[in-house]
């Protein structure tokens, strides 16, 4: 996870025609955008907003299928949470105040997208169950899954709420319009664990070592929370290829 400055710049790039695996079902008439992200990645929420701006500008919002792909920034993260500021200070060998300054840099970028980050309230933990819940929702209704992801991002980054425990996740699922008992059953089992791993492996085949990472029609990629213009370029290339 990068906290200081901005993520690396990268234009939309051709990926080649990789196919297979499509666990979320492809709509033949729709442009398909696969988004590798982690729910505790501050750049992923920013990238999601910038992608949406590009889709709105091109009038494509209702003509695309957005597919969540799981990517854990730290698959080995403890199930016991700790304040993110303390985690960053230890990880980068800096003071707590310096870690807060790093967070402040990202907060300023987020504000430019209309997001009100409170990273000082965030906790760090394992996101495996959050991904499992999104993948379950996606299998039932992709639109609801996207609503759940938005709910998770806002809760975590803007409200300082948890996205780790079953209690936290069930509450977020209900806010997104999902059934509490069904969500609780998913979290109590092991469903979608393999899929979380498979998504991460698939990202590596595309050369993705971090998130967010966007793949359009398995042909065009955007790495990082790029400016809206980069997303527009990728969408234009994909649209031209479909014509």
N, C-alpha and C positions, 0 to 999 in steps of 0.2 A: 504494500500500500504506500503510495506516495503522498506526502502531506505538505511538503514545502514546494513553493513555486507552482508550475503547471506541468501537466503531463507532456511527454514528448510530442512534437508535431509530426503528423504523418498524413499524407494525402490518401485518398481512396486508392486501394491497390487491387489488382487482379489476383484472384486466388486459384484460378483454374476450376474446372467443373468437378469438384468432389461431391459425391452423392452417397446415399446410404444412411443408415442409422435413423432417420427422421422420426423420433419418438412422439412428436406432437402433431403429426398429420399435416400434410401439405395441401393447401388449396391451389389447384392447378391454375386458376385464373388470377390469383393474387400474387403480389410481390411478397416474398417471404424474408423476414429479417430476424435472424437469430442473434440473441444478445447474451453474451457471457458476462456475468456480473456476480458480485457478492453483495449481500444486503448491508454489510458494514463498510463498504468501500465508498468514501465520500465523493469520489470522482464518478462513480457509477450513476448516482442520482443526477449529478450535473449532466452527464452524458445522455441520460434518458430524456432530460428536459430539452437538450439541444437537438436530439433526434426528433422529438415531437415538434419542435419549432420548424424543422426542415420539412417534415411531413405536412404540417399545416400550410406552409408556404407553397408547396407543390400541389396541394389539394389531394393528397394521397392517404389521409388518415383512415378513411373507410375502405381503402383498397389494398391494405397490407395486412399480412398475418405476422404478428410479433411473437416470437418463441423465446421463452426464457431458457437459458442454459446455465446449469449450476457451475460455479467456479469458487472454490474456497481459497481465499488468500492464505489461510493457514489451516490445512486439514487436521493438523495435530494440536490445534488450540484446545486448551482445557475447557471442560464443561463448567468449571468454576470461573465466574466472571471477576474482572478487576477493572478499575477505572482506566479508560483508554489513555489518558494523559500520563499515568504512571507506567503503563505498558510501553508507550512510545519513548519516554525518558530512558527506561532501561534498555530498550532495543537499540536506540541510537546513541546511548551514552551521553545524554545531555541532561540539563537540569529540568525540573518541572516547569519553571518559567519559560525555558527555551522550547519545551514541548508545546506549551500553550501558544507560543508565538508561531510555531509551525502550523498548529491548528487554525490560528487566526488567518494565515495566508489562504488556506482553503476556504474558510468562511467568507472571505471577501469575494472570491471567485463565485461561490454559490449565491451570494447576495445579488450578483449581476444577473442571475437567472431567476430571481424572485424567490429564492429559497432562504429560509431563516435558520441557519445551522446553530445548534448549541452543542458543539463538540466537547465542551468542557463537562457536559453531563453524561457523555457516552461511556458505555462499558464495553469491554472486549471479552469475547467468548467464542464458542464453537457454533458455526452457522449451519451445520449439517441438517438439523431438523427444520430450520427455516426453509432451506432448499427443498427438502422432501415435501413440505407442505405446499409450496408453490407448484412443484411438479405434479402433485395430486390434483390441485385445483385446475391446472392447465389441461390435464387429461379430460376433465369434465367440461370445462368451459374456458378457453384461452382468454376471453375478455375479462372474466372474473379473476383469473390468475394475474393479469396485468394490474387490475384494481388492487389485488392483495399486495403485489410488489410495491405499488405506490403508497399503500397504507403502511407497509413496513418501513419504507424509506423515511416517510414523514415522521412516523412514531419515533424512530431511532435517532435521526439526525436533528429534527426540529423540536422534539418533545422530551428527549432524554429517556425514552422508554426502552425496555428490554425486548430483544427478539431471539431469545435463547431458550427459555424454559417453556414447557408445555403450556403452562398457565398464560404466559405472555403471548404465545403464538395462537392459542385458541381464541383469546380475546381479539387479536388482530384479524383472525379469520372471520369472526362474527361481524366485525366492523366492515369487512369487505363483502359481506353478504353470504357467507358460507355457514353451513350448519355446525354448531359447536360440537355435538356428539360425534359427527362424522370426522371432523378435524382431530378430535381427541383420539379416536380409534386409529387414525393414520399415524399419529405421533407415538402411540403406545406400541406400535409394531415396528417392522423393519422395511416396510414398503418404500421403494424408490432409493434405497441406499446404493444399489448397484448403478442406478441411473446417474446419481450424483458423481460417482467415480467415472463413469463412461463419458459424461459431459466434459469433465476435466481433461480426460485423455484426448477427446476429440479436439479440444482447444489447442492442445500441443501439436496435433497434426497440421493445424493451420498456422503454426508458428507463434501462437499467443502465449506469452509468459506472464501476462497481467491483464487486468480488466479496468474499464469496460472494453469489450471487443465485440464489434458488430460485423455480421456477415450477411450480405444481401444476395439472395438467390444462389448461394454457394459459389459466387463468382467475384464479388467485390467486398473488400474488407476495409473497415475503419478501426484503427487502434487508438484507444484513449478517448477522453472527453474532448474531442476536437471542436473547433469553431463550427457554427452552423453551416458556413460555406463549404466545409469539407463534406458534411453530410449531404448537402444539396448536390455536390459534384457526384458523389457515389449514387445517389438516387437517380440523377439524370443519366448516368451511364447504364444503370440497371434498366431504366425505362426505355432507353434507346435500344437495348439488347432485346427487349420484349416486343418492340414494335415490328 
